[in-house]
């Protein structure tokens, strides 16, 4: 692999965490132009982006190694002034979403949820191969989930276990900021990082 094809995922130096350090020859930081940097910094200066970045940094700092993801989401929502939270949930995680909704309501938030099968639309109606009906005839409907939350006027949307790709469409059509509470992994107990931790042992098949 040539250096021109290398990027941050090929780096083990991590000197971008610090100032005034030496960087690898392929480092993206050293390749940035002043125009690129200025353009992005200007975007961070926009009101919503600035509020979001400052809130995220405060949540990271205040809860570092102390708070779980749910706690961090709550504090982030509070810091950006979100009052109405949307939960875009997989029907397979409705129990977890009900628990999350209870926690959020106890903290004073208004909660609006939409499950992935909302609308009860047959998969074949949108051209999905009939073979996919083997695990259910109703399609997941992430665009409708997003549209419903847009109409409800949610301030922040929380994703709970949407399938790979369905989550992509939800993020695409969500007008409010969105963050993930649960990333679905049916095999690894919704902990996909476990496959990465064991890629050189139990999950070595991923390397083949």
Order of alpha helices (4+ residues) and beta strands (2+ residues): alpha-alpha-alpha-alpha-beta-alpha-beta-alpha-beta-alpha-beta-alpha
